[in-house]
């Protein structure tokens, strides 16, 4: 599990890949105000954290996501 770091405005969570296979490994909850620290595998635009989570779920290399909404304090990451 990756460390979670406070980051105001961020929304983070896990890929939902395991939800269809191993119920115990499925973690559908999102974490408001937290960043799942790790390597930034991909940076792309998304309209919502749900869209971001879906992209992560559909990408075989993605395990965690962090979504930065329009209100996120760092404009370069939005």
PDB file of N, CA, C and O in Angstrom:
ATOM      1  N   UNK A   1       0.844  -1.176   0.000  1.00  0.00           N
ATOM      2  CA  UNK A   1       0.000   0.000   0.000  1.00  0.00           C
ATOM      3  C   UNK A   1       0.889   1.239   0.000  1.00  0.00           C
ATOM      4  O   UNK A   1       1.883   1.306   0.723  1.00  0.00           O
ATOM      5  N   UNK A   2       0.524   2.199  -0.806  1.00  0.00           N
ATOM      6  CA  UNK A   2       1.287   3.439  -0.895  1.00  0.00           C
ATOM      7  C   UNK A   2       0.966   4.355   0.277  1.00  0.00           C
ATOM      8  O   UNK A   2      -0.138   4.317   0.820  1.00  0.00           O
ATOM      9  N   UNK A   3       1.940   5.182   0.666  1.00  0.00           N
ATOM     10  CA  UNK A   3       1.655   6.149   1.733  1.00  0.00           C
ATOM     11  C   UNK A   3       0.659   7.196   1.255  1.00  0.00           C
ATOM     12  O   UNK A   3       0.664   7.600   0.092  1.00  0.00           O
ATOM     13  N   UNK A   4      -0.181   7.619   2.164  1.00  0.00           N
ATOM     14  CA  UNK A   4      -1.164   8.657   1.859  1.00  0.00           C
ATOM     15  C   UNK A   4      -0.697   9.945   2.525  1.00  0.00           C
ATOM     16  O   UNK A   4      -0.412   9.960   3.722  1.00  0.00           O
ATOM     17  N   UNK A   5      -0.619  11.017   1.759  1.00  0.00           N
ATOM     18  CA  UNK A   5      -0.134  12.297   2.252  1.00  0.00           C
ATOM     19  C   UNK A   5      -1.245  13.328   2.106  1.00  0.00           C
ATOM     20  O   UNK A   5      -1.904  13.397   1.069  1.00  0.00           O
ATOM     21  N   UNK A   6      -1.449  14.131   3.150  1.00  0.00           N
ATOM     22  CA  UNK A   6      -2.463  15.185   3.077  1.00  0.00           C
ATOM     23  C   UNK A   6      -2.181  16.110   1.902  1.00  0.00           C
ATOM     24  O   UNK A   6      -1.058  16.584   1.729  1.00  0.00           O
ATOM     25  N   UNK A   7      -3.204  16.363   1.097  1.00  0.00           N
ATOM     26  CA  UNK A   7      -3.087  17.293  -0.021  1.00  0.00           C
ATOM     27  C   UNK A   7      -4.459  17.914  -0.233  1.00  0.00           C
ATOM     28  O   UNK A   7      -5.343  17.302  -0.833  1.00  0.00           O
ATOM     29  N   UNK A   8      -4.629  19.123   0.260  1.00  0.00           N
ATOM     30  CA  UNK A   8      -5.922  19.791   0.206  1.00  0.00           C
ATOM     31  C   UNK A   8      -6.459  19.864  -1.218  1.00  0.00           C
ATOM     32  O   UNK A   8      -5.766  20.312  -2.132  1.00  0.00           O
ATOM     33  N   UNK A   9      -7.700  19.419  -1.397  1.00  0.00           N
ATOM     34  CA  UNK A   9      -8.362  19.480  -2.692  1.00  0.00           C
ATOM     35  C   UNK A   9      -8.206  18.242  -3.553  1.00  0.00           C
ATOM     36  O   UNK A   9      -8.950  18.069  -4.518  1.00  0.00           O
ATOM     37  N   UNK A  10      -7.257  17.376  -3.226  1.00  0.00           N
ATOM     38  CA  UNK A  10      -7.037  16.167  -4.028  1.00  0.00           C
ATOM     39  C   UNK A  10      -8.062  15.094  -3.660  1.00  0.00           C
ATOM     40  O   UNK A  10      -8.593  15.078  -2.550  1.00  0.00           O
ATOM     41  N   UNK A  11      -8.329  14.204  -4.608  1.00  0.00           N
ATOM     42  CA  UNK A  11      -9.187  13.040  -4.382  1.00  0.00           C
ATOM     43  C   UNK A  11      -8.425  11.837  -4.916  1.00  0.00           C
ATOM     44  O   UNK A  11      -8.088  11.787  -6.099  1.00  0.00           O
ATOM     45  N   UNK A  12      -8.152  10.867  -4.047  1.00  0.00           N
ATOM     46  CA  UNK A  12      -7.357   9.706  -4.437  1.00  0.00           C
ATOM     47  C   UNK A  12      -8.112   8.414  -4.178  1.00  0.00           C
ATOM     48  O   UNK A  12      -9.068   8.375  -3.404  1.00  0.00           O
ATOM     49  N   UNK A  13      -7.665   7.365  -4.837  1.00  0.00           N
ATOM     50  CA  UNK A  13      -8.266   6.060  -4.630  1.00  0.00           C
ATOM     51  C   UNK A  13      -7.527   4.985  -5.384  1.00  0.00           C
ATOM     52  O   UNK A  13      -6.490   5.228  -6.001  1.00  0.00           O
ATOM     53  N   UNK A  14      -8.081   3.790  -5.321  1.00  0.00           N
ATOM     54  CA  UNK A  14      -7.491   2.615  -5.940  1.00  0.00           C
ATOM     55  C   UNK A  14      -8.172   2.303  -7.268  1.00  0.00           C
ATOM     56  O   UNK A  14      -9.322   2.679  -7.495  1.00  0.00           O
ATOM     57  N   UNK A  15      -7.455   1.623  -8.123  1.00  0.00           N
ATOM     58  CA  UNK A  15      -8.048   1.033  -9.314  1.00  0.00           C
ATOM     59  C   UNK A  15      -9.110   0.037  -8.854  1.00  0.00           C
ATOM     60  O   UNK A  15      -8.992  -0.529  -7.767  1.00  0.00           O
ATOM     61  N   UNK A  16     -10.125  -0.180  -9.649  1.00  0.00           N
ATOM     62  CA  UNK A  16     -11.173  -1.148  -9.296  1.00  0.00           C
ATOM     63  C   UNK A  16     -10.975  -2.493  -9.993  1.00  0.00           C
ATOM     64  O   UNK A  16     -11.912  -3.287 -10.075  1.00  0.00           O
ATOM     65  N   UNK A  17      -9.761  -2.759 -10.498  1.00  0.00           N
ATOM     66  CA  UNK A  17      -9.496  -4.013 -11.213  1.00  0.00           C
ATOM     67  C   UNK A  17      -9.862  -5.243 -10.393  1.00  0.00           C
ATOM     68  O   UNK A  17     -10.424  -6.202 -10.922  1.00  0.00           O
ATOM     69  N   UNK A  18      -9.545  -5.217  -9.102  1.00  0.00           N
ATOM     70  CA  UNK A  18      -9.753  -6.385  -8.249  1.00  0.00           C
ATOM     71  C   UNK A  18     -11.208  -6.598  -7.850  1.00  0.00           C
ATOM     72  O   UNK A  18     -11.544  -7.654  -7.314  1.00  0.00           O
ATOM     73  N   UNK A  19     -12.061  -5.643  -8.092  1.00  0.00           N
ATOM     74  CA  UNK A  19     -13.449  -5.748  -7.645  1.00  0.00           C
ATOM     75  C   UNK A  19     -14.218  -6.864  -8.345  1.00  0.00           C
ATOM     76  O   UNK A  19     -15.169  -7.404  -7.778  1.00  0.00           O
ATOM     77  N   UNK A  20     -13.827  -7.216  -9.558  1.00  0.00           N
ATOM     78  CA  UNK A  20     -14.503  -8.302 -10.270  1.00  0.00           C
ATOM     79  C   UNK A  20     -13.875  -9.654  -9.982  1.00  0.00           C
ATOM     80  O   UNK A  20     -14.443 -10.687 -10.336  1.00  0.00           O
ATOM     81  N   UNK A  21     -12.705  -9.663  -9.341  1.00  0.00           N
ATOM     82  CA  UNK A  21     -11.963 -10.907  -9.135  1.00  0.00           C
ATOM     83  C   UNK A  21     -11.903 -11.294  -7.660  1.00  0.00           C
ATOM     84  O   UNK A  21     -12.385 -12.360  -7.276  1.00  0.00           O
ATOM     85  N   UNK A  22     -11.317 -10.439  -6.842  1.00  0.00           N
ATOM     86  CA  UNK A  22     -11.116 -10.726  -5.426  1.00  0.00           C
ATOM     87  C   UNK A  22     -11.811  -9.653  -4.599  1.00  0.00           C
ATOM     88  O   UNK A  22     -11.325  -8.526  -4.500  1.00  0.00           O
ATOM     89  N   UNK A  23     -12.928  -9.998  -4.018  1.00  0.00           N
ATOM     90  CA  UNK A  23     -13.689  -9.024  -3.246  1.00  0.00           C
ATOM     91  C   UNK A  23     -12.845  -8.431  -2.121  1.00  0.00           C
ATOM     92  O   UNK A  23     -12.940  -7.233  -1.855  1.00  0.00           O
ATOM     93  N   UNK A  24     -12.018  -9.243  -1.452  1.00  0.00           N
ATOM     94  CA  UNK A  24     -11.222  -8.747  -0.324  1.00  0.00           C
ATOM     95  C   UNK A  24     -10.162  -7.736  -0.758  1.00  0.00           C
ATOM     96  O   UNK A  24      -9.714  -6.927   0.054  1.00  0.00           O
ATOM     97  N   UNK A  25      -9.760  -7.771  -2.021  1.00  0.00           N
ATOM     98  CA  UNK A  25      -8.747  -6.837  -2.517  1.00  0.00           C
ATOM     99  C   UNK A  25      -9.373  -5.589  -3.127  1.00  0.00           C
ATOM    100  O   UNK A  25      -8.658  -4.667  -3.519  1.00  0.00           O
ATOM    101  N   UNK A  26     -10.678  -5.553  -3.208  1.00  0.00           N
ATOM    102  CA  UNK A  26     -11.380  -4.421  -3.810  1.00  0.00           C
ATOM    103  C   UNK A  26     -11.506  -3.290  -2.788  1.00  0.00           C
ATOM    104  O   UNK A  26     -11.963  -3.498  -1.664  1.00  0.00           O
ATOM    105  N   UNK A  27     -11.097  -2.102  -3.196  1.00  0.00           N
ATOM    106  CA  UNK A  27     -11.207  -0.934  -2.326  1.00  0.00           C
ATOM    107  C   UNK A  27     -11.840   0.214  -3.115  1.00  0.00           C
ATOM    108  O   UNK A  27     -11.124   1.035  -3.686  1.00  0.00           O
ATOM    109  N   UNK A  28     -13.182   0.281  -3.155  1.00  0.00           N
ATOM    110  CA  UNK A  28     -13.857   1.291  -3.964  1.00  0.00           C
ATOM    111  C   UNK A  28     -13.891   2.686  -3.331  1.00  0.00           C
ATOM    112  O   UNK A  28     -14.264   3.652  -3.997  1.00  0.00           O
ATOM    113  N   UNK A  29     -13.511   2.803  -2.064  1.00  0.00           N
ATOM    114  CA  UNK A  29     -13.566   4.096  -1.382  1.00  0.00           C
ATOM    115  C   UNK A  29     -12.566   5.082  -1.968  1.00  0.00           C
ATOM    116  O   UNK A  29     -11.483   4.696  -2.408  1.00  0.00           O
ATOM    117  N   UNK A  30     -12.938   6.352  -1.971  1.00  0.00           N
ATOM    118  CA  UNK A  30     -12.000   7.406  -2.359  1.00  0.00           C
ATOM    119  C   UNK A  30     -11.631   8.185  -1.102  1.00  0.00           C
ATOM    120  O   UNK A  30     -12.360   8.175  -0.110  1.00  0.00           O
ATOM    121  N   UNK A  31     -10.499   8.850  -1.164  1.00  0.00           N
ATOM    122  CA  UNK A  31      -9.965   9.569  -0.016  1.00  0.00           C
ATOM    123  C   UNK A  31      -9.870  11.053  -0.375  1.00  0.00           C
ATOM    124  O   UNK A  31      -9.058  11.446  -1.213  1.00  0.00           O
ATOM    125  N   UNK A  32     -10.697  11.863   0.260  1.00  0.00           N
ATOM    126  CA  UNK A  32     -10.735  13.300   0.008  1.00  0.00           C
ATOM    127  C   UNK A  32      -9.593  13.967   0.780  1.00  0.00           C
ATOM    128  O   UNK A  32      -9.412  13.717   1.971  1.00  0.00           O
ATOM    129  N   UNK A  33      -8.834  14.805   0.099  1.00  0.00           N
ATOM    130  CA  UNK A  33      -7.751  15.531   0.751  1.00  0.00           C
ATOM    131  C   UNK A  33      -6.479  14.730   0.924  1.00  0.00           C
ATOM    132  O   UNK A  33      -5.607  15.108   1.705  1.00  0.00           O
ATOM    133  N   UNK A  34      -6.362  13.615   0.195  1.00  0.00           N
ATOM    134  CA  UNK A  34      -5.164  12.781   0.286  1.00  0.00           C
ATOM    135  C   UNK A  34      -4.581  12.522  -1.090  1.00  0.00           C
ATOM    136  O   UNK A  34      -5.300  12.460  -2.087  1.00  0.00           O
ATOM    137  N   UNK A  35      -3.270  12.373  -1.126  1.00  0.00           N
ATOM    138  CA  UNK A  35      -2.548  12.006  -2.342  1.00  0.00           C
ATOM    139  C   UNK A  35      -1.927  10.642  -2.108  1.00  0.00           C
ATOM    140  O   UNK A  35      -1.229  10.443  -1.113  1.00  0.00           O
ATOM    141  N   UNK A  36      -2.169   9.702  -3.006  1.00  0.00           N
ATOM    142  CA  UNK A  36      -1.513   8.396  -2.945  1.00  0.00           C
ATOM    143  C   UNK A  36      -0.143   8.591  -3.570  1.00  0.00           C
ATOM    144  O   UNK A  36      -0.016   8.610  -4.794  1.00  0.00           O
ATOM    145  N   UNK A  37       0.876   8.736  -2.747  1.00  0.00           N
ATOM    146  CA  UNK A  37       2.202   9.036  -3.265  1.00  0.00           C
ATOM    147  C   UNK A  37       2.798   7.840  -3.977  1.00  0.00           C
ATOM    148  O   UNK A  37       2.646   6.695  -3.553  1.00  0.00           O
ATOM    149  N   UNK A  38       3.462   8.131  -5.043  1.00  0.00           N
ATOM    150  CA  UNK A  38       4.127   7.119  -5.853  1.00  0.00           C
ATOM    151  C   UNK A  38       4.629   7.777  -7.118  1.00  0.00           C
ATOM    152  O   UNK A  38       4.719   9.002  -7.200  1.00  0.00           O
ATOM    153  N   UNK A  39       4.949   6.975  -8.087  1.00  0.00           N
ATOM    154  CA  UNK A  39       5.426   7.495  -9.362  1.00  0.00           C
ATOM    155  C   UNK A  39       4.234   7.973 -10.177  1.00  0.00           C
ATOM    156  O   UNK A  39       3.227   7.271 -10.270  1.00  0.00           O
ATOM    157  N   UNK A  40       4.334   9.151 -10.764  1.00  0.00           N
ATOM    158  CA  UNK A  40       3.284   9.644 -11.653  1.00  0.00           C
ATOM    159  C   UNK A  40       3.406   8.913 -12.976  1.00  0.00           C
ATOM    160  O   UNK A  40       4.165   9.318 -13.857  1.00  0.00           O
ATOM    161  N   UNK A  41       2.657   7.839 -13.105  1.00  0.00           N
ATOM    162  CA  UNK A  41       2.692   6.990 -14.291  1.00  0.00           C
ATOM    163  C   UNK A  41       2.093   7.705 -15.499  1.00  0.00           C
ATOM    164  O   UNK A  41       2.632   7.620 -16.603  1.00  0.00           O
ATOM    165  N   UNK A  42       0.988   8.402 -15.297  1.00  0.00           N
ATOM    166  CA  UNK A  42       0.302   9.083 -16.395  1.00  0.00           C
ATOM    167  C   UNK A  42      -0.343  10.353 -15.852  1.00  0.00           C
ATOM    168  O   UNK A  42      -0.865  10.363 -14.737  1.00  0.00           O
ATOM    169  N   UNK A  43      -0.306  11.394 -16.620  1.00  0.00           N
ATOM    170  CA  UNK A  43      -0.992  12.633 -16.269  1.00  0.00           C
ATOM    171  C   UNK A  43      -1.917  12.952 -17.430  1.00  0.00           C
ATOM    172  O   UNK A  43      -1.464  13.142 -18.559  1.00  0.00           O
ATOM    173  N   UNK A  44      -3.214  13.012 -17.155  1.00  0.00           N
ATOM    174  CA  UNK A  44      -4.178  13.283 -18.216  1.00  0.00           C
ATOM    175  C   UNK A  44      -5.342  14.078 -17.650  1.00  0.00           C
ATOM    176  O   UNK A  44      -5.509  14.170 -16.434  1.00  0.00           O
ATOM    177  N   UNK A  45      -6.133  14.642 -18.523  1.00  0.00           N
ATOM    178  CA  UNK A  45      -7.296  15.429 -18.134  1.00  0.00           C
ATOM    179  C   UNK A  45      -8.485  14.501 -17.898  1.00  0.00           C
ATOM    180  O   UNK A  45      -8.681  13.525 -18.623  1.00  0.00           O
ATOM    181  N   UNK A  46      -9.271  14.818 -16.879  1.00  0.00           N
ATOM    182  CA  UNK A  46     -10.489  14.073 -16.587  1.00  0.00           C
ATOM    183  C   UNK A  46     -11.518  15.064 -16.052  1.00  0.00           C
ATOM    184  O   UNK A  46     -11.164  16.052 -15.410  1.00  0.00           O
ATOM    185  N   UNK A  47     -12.783  14.795 -16.319  1.00  0.00           N
ATOM    186  CA  UNK A  47     -13.852  15.687 -15.879  1.00  0.00           C
ATOM    187  C   UNK A  47     -14.292  15.440 -14.443  1.00  0.00           C
ATOM    188  O   UNK A  47     -14.952  16.287 -13.841  1.00  0.00           O
ATOM    189  N   UNK A  48     -13.927  14.277 -13.886  1.00  0.00           N
ATOM    190  CA  UNK A  48     -14.343  13.920 -12.534  1.00  0.00           C
ATOM    191  C   UNK A  48     -13.400  12.861 -11.973  1.00  0.00           C
ATOM    192  O   UNK A  48     -12.645  12.233 -12.716  1.00  0.00           O
ATOM    193  N   UNK A  49     -13.449  12.669 -10.652  1.00  0.00           N
ATOM    194  CA  UNK A  49     -12.621  11.608 -10.086  1.00  0.00           C
ATOM    195  C   UNK A  49     -13.114  10.241 -10.546  1.00  0.00           C
ATOM    196  O   UNK A  49     -12.325   9.302 -10.647  1.00  0.00           O
ATOM    197  N   UNK A  50     -14.412  10.120 -10.826  1.00  0.00           N
ATOM    198  CA  UNK A  50     -14.947   8.849 -11.314  1.00  0.00           C
ATOM    199  C   UNK A  50     -14.336   8.494 -12.670  1.00  0.00           C
ATOM    200  O   UNK A  50     -13.981   7.341 -12.916  1.00  0.00           O
ATOM    201  N   UNK A  51     -14.220   9.485 -13.540  1.00  0.00           N
ATOM    202  CA  UNK A  51     -13.610   9.260 -14.848  1.00  0.00           C
ATOM    203  C   UNK A  51     -12.133   8.901 -14.680  1.00  0.00           C
ATOM    204  O   UNK A  51     -11.619   8.024 -15.374  1.00  0.00           O
ATOM    205  N   UNK A  52     -11.467   9.571 -13.774  1.00  0.00           N
ATOM    206  CA  UNK A  52     -10.057   9.295 -13.497  1.00  0.00           C
ATOM    207  C   UNK A  52      -9.896   7.863 -12.964  1.00  0.00           C
ATOM    208  O   UNK A  52      -8.992   7.142 -13.387  1.00  0.00           O
ATOM    209  N   UNK A  53     -10.765   7.457 -12.043  1.00  0.00           N
ATOM    210  CA  UNK A  53     -10.709   6.109 -11.483  1.00  0.00           C
ATOM    211  C   UNK A  53     -10.989   5.061 -12.563  1.00  0.00           C
ATOM    212  O   UNK A  53     -10.350   4.009 -12.585  1.00  0.00           O
ATOM    213  N   UNK A  54     -11.931   5.341 -13.448  1.00  0.00           N
ATOM    214  CA  UNK A  54     -12.252   4.411 -14.532  1.00  0.00           C
ATOM    215  C   UNK A  54     -11.061   4.244 -15.470  1.00  0.00           C
ATOM    216  O   UNK A  54     -10.750   3.126 -15.882  1.00  0.00           O
ATOM    217  N   UNK A  55     -10.394   5.345 -15.812  1.00  0.00           N
ATOM    218  CA  UNK A  55      -9.202   5.254 -16.663  1.00  0.00           C
ATOM    219  C   UNK A  55      -8.124   4.411 -15.995  1.00  0.00           C
ATOM    220  O   UNK A  55      -7.478   3.586 -16.641  1.00  0.00           O
ATOM    221  N   UNK A  56      -7.938   4.627 -14.707  1.00  0.00           N
ATOM    222  CA  UNK A  56      -6.945   3.847 -13.963  1.00  0.00           C
ATOM    223  C   UNK A  56      -7.328   2.368 -13.964  1.00  0.00           C
ATOM    224  O   UNK A  56      -6.476   1.505 -14.177  1.00  0.00           O
ATOM    225  N   UNK A  57      -8.593   2.077 -13.729  1.00  0.00           N
ATOM    226  CA  UNK A  57      -9.067   0.691 -13.715  1.00  0.00           C
ATOM    227  C   UNK A  57      -8.838   0.016 -15.061  1.00  0.00           C
ATOM    228  O   UNK A  57      -8.488  -1.163 -15.110  1.00  0.00           O
ATOM    229  N   UNK A  58      -9.032   0.746 -16.147  1.00  0.00           N
ATOM    230  CA  UNK A  58      -8.891   0.173 -17.488  1.00  0.00           C
ATOM    231  C   UNK A  58      -7.450   0.130 -17.990  1.00  0.00           C
ATOM    232  O   UNK A  58      -7.195  -0.392 -19.075  1.00  0.00           O
ATOM    233  N   UNK A  59      -6.519   0.662 -17.231  1.00  0.00           N
ATOM    234  CA  UNK A  59      -5.101   0.663 -17.606  1.00  0.00           C
ATOM    235  C   UNK A  59      -4.380  -0.400 -16.785  1.00  0.00           C
ATOM    236  O   UNK A  59      -4.345  -0.315 -15.558  1.00  0.00           O
ATOM    237  N   UNK A  60      -3.812  -1.389 -17.442  1.00  0.00           N
ATOM    238  CA  UNK A  60      -3.218  -2.522 -16.721  1.00  0.00           C
ATOM    239  C   UNK A  60      -2.042  -2.136 -15.830  1.00  0.00           C
ATOM    240  O   UNK A  60      -1.687  -2.898 -14.930  1.00  0.00           O
ATOM    241  N   UNK A  61      -1.432  -0.981 -16.053  1.00  0.00           N
ATOM    242  CA  UNK A  61      -0.285  -0.564 -15.247  1.00  0.00           C
ATOM    243  C   UNK A  61      -0.659   0.370 -14.091  1.00  0.00           C
ATOM    244  O   UNK A  61       0.175   0.654 -13.232  1.00  0.00           O
ATOM    245  N   UNK A  62      -1.884   0.840 -14.066  1.00  0.00           N
ATOM    246  CA  UNK A  62      -2.314   1.799 -13.044  1.00  0.00           C
ATOM    247  C   UNK A  62      -2.954   1.070 -11.859  1.00  0.00           C
ATOM    248  O   UNK A  62      -3.806   0.200 -12.041  1.00  0.00           O
ATOM    249  N   UNK A  63      -2.534   1.435 -10.646  1.00  0.00           N
ATOM    250  CA  UNK A  63      -3.084   0.816  -9.435  1.00  0.00           C
ATOM    251  C   UNK A  63      -3.755   1.827  -8.511  1.00  0.00           C
ATOM    252  O   UNK A  63      -4.657   1.472  -7.753  1.00  0.00           O
ATOM    253  N   UNK A  64      -3.316   3.090  -8.571  1.00  0.00           N
ATOM    254  CA  UNK A  64      -3.851   4.155  -7.730  1.00  0.00           C
ATOM    255  C   UNK A  64      -4.006   5.414  -8.575  1.00  0.00           C
ATOM    256  O   UNK A  64      -3.332   5.571  -9.593  1.00  0.00           O
ATOM    257  N   UNK A  65      -4.885   6.298  -8.155  1.00  0.00           N
ATOM    258  CA  UNK A  65      -5.042   7.558  -8.875  1.00  0.00           C
ATOM    259  C   UNK A  65      -5.163   8.705  -7.883  1.00  0.00           C
ATOM    260  O   UNK A  65      -5.563   8.509  -6.735  1.00  0.00           O
ATOM    261  N   UNK A  66      -4.817   9.889  -8.333  1.00  0.00           N
ATOM    262  CA  UNK A  66      -5.086  11.126  -7.598  1.00  0.00           C
ATOM    263  C   UNK A  66      -5.673  12.111  -8.597  1.00  0.00           C
ATOM    264  O   UNK A  66      -5.072  12.399  -9.633  1.00  0.00           O
ATOM    265  N   UNK A  67      -6.843  12.618  -8.276  1.00  0.00           N
ATOM    266  CA  UNK A  67      -7.551  13.569  -9.128  1.00  0.00           C
ATOM    267  C   UNK A  67      -7.444  14.961  -8.505  1.00  0.00           C
ATOM    268  O   UNK A  67      -7.665  15.130  -7.306  1.00  0.00           O
ATOM    269  N   UNK A  68      -7.107  15.943  -9.318  1.00  0.00           N
ATOM    270  CA  UNK A  68      -7.017  17.336  -8.870  1.00  0.00           C
ATOM    271  C   UNK A  68      -8.109  18.139  -9.575  1.00  0.00           C
ATOM    272  O   UNK A  68      -7.975  18.439 -10.761  1.00  0.00           O
ATOM    273  N   UNK A  69      -9.191  18.494  -8.869  1.00  0.00           N
ATOM    274  CA  UNK A  69     -10.289  19.240  -9.496  1.00  0.00           C
ATOM    275  C   UNK A  69      -9.899  20.685  -9.800  1.00  0.00           C
ATOM    276  O   UNK A  69      -8.805  21.130  -9.452  1.00  0.00           O
ATOM    277  N   UNK A  70     -10.799  21.405 -10.449  1.00  0.00           N
ATOM    278  CA  UNK A  70     -10.550  22.803 -10.821  1.00  0.00           C
ATOM    279  C   UNK A  70     -10.189  23.678  -9.631  1.00  0.00           C
ATOM    280  O   UNK A  70      -9.486  24.677  -9.787  1.00  0.00           O
ATOM    281  N   UNK A  71     -10.657  23.317  -8.454  1.00  0.00           N
ATOM    282  CA  UNK A  71     -10.380  24.110  -7.255  1.00  0.00           C
ATOM    283  C   UNK A  71      -9.038  23.756  -6.620  1.00  0.00           C
ATOM    284  O   UNK A  71      -8.658  24.362  -5.617  1.00  0.00           O
ATOM    285  N   UNK A  72      -8.317  22.793  -7.179  1.00  0.00           N
ATOM    286  CA  UNK A  72      -7.033  22.380  -6.617  1.00  0.00           C
ATOM    287  C   UNK A  72      -6.062  23.555  -6.633  1.00  0.00           C
ATOM    288  O   UNK A  72      -6.012  24.306  -7.608  1.00  0.00           O
ATOM    289  N   UNK A  73      -5.294  23.717  -5.564  1.00  0.00           N
ATOM    290  CA  UNK A  73      -4.451  24.903  -5.384  1.00  0.00           C
ATOM    291  C   UNK A  73      -3.300  25.027  -6.378  1.00  0.00           C
ATOM    292  O   UNK A  73      -2.855  26.141  -6.653  1.00  0.00           O
ATOM    293  N   UNK A  74      -2.813  23.934  -6.914  1.00  0.00           N
ATOM    294  CA  UNK A  74      -1.667  23.976  -7.829  1.00  0.00           C
ATOM    295  C   UNK A  74      -2.175  23.885  -9.266  1.00  0.00           C
ATOM    296  O   UNK A  74      -2.512  22.800  -9.740  1.00  0.00           O
ATOM    297  N   UNK A  75      -2.229  25.010  -9.950  1.00  0.00           N
ATOM    298  CA  UNK A  75      -2.799  25.078 -11.302  1.00  0.00           C
ATOM    299  C   UNK A  75      -2.075  24.168 -12.291  1.00  0.00           C
ATOM    300  O   UNK A  75      -2.708  23.639 -13.205  1.00  0.00           O
ATOM    301  N   UNK A  76      -0.780  23.974 -12.136  1.00  0.00           N
ATOM    302  CA  UNK A  76      -0.015  23.154 -13.085  1.00  0.00           C
ATOM    303  C   UNK A  76      -0.371  21.673 -12.999  1.00  0.00           C
ATOM    304  O   UNK A  76      -0.065  20.915 -13.919  1.00  0.00           O
ATOM    305  N   UNK A  77      -1.016  21.244 -11.902  1.00  0.00           N
ATOM    306  CA  UNK A  77      -1.381  19.831 -11.736  1.00  0.00           C
ATOM    307  C   UNK A  77      -2.828  19.578 -12.126  1.00  0.00           C
ATOM    308  O   UNK A  77      -3.197  18.431 -12.376  1.00  0.00           O
ATOM    309  N   UNK A  78      -3.657  20.610 -12.187  1.00  0.00           N
ATOM    310  CA  UNK A  78      -5.080  20.423 -12.499  1.00  0.00           C
ATOM    311  C   UNK A  78      -5.286  19.833 -13.856  1.00  0.00           C
ATOM    312  O   UNK A  78      -6.426  19.614 -14.268  1.00  0.00           O
TER     313      UNK A  78
END
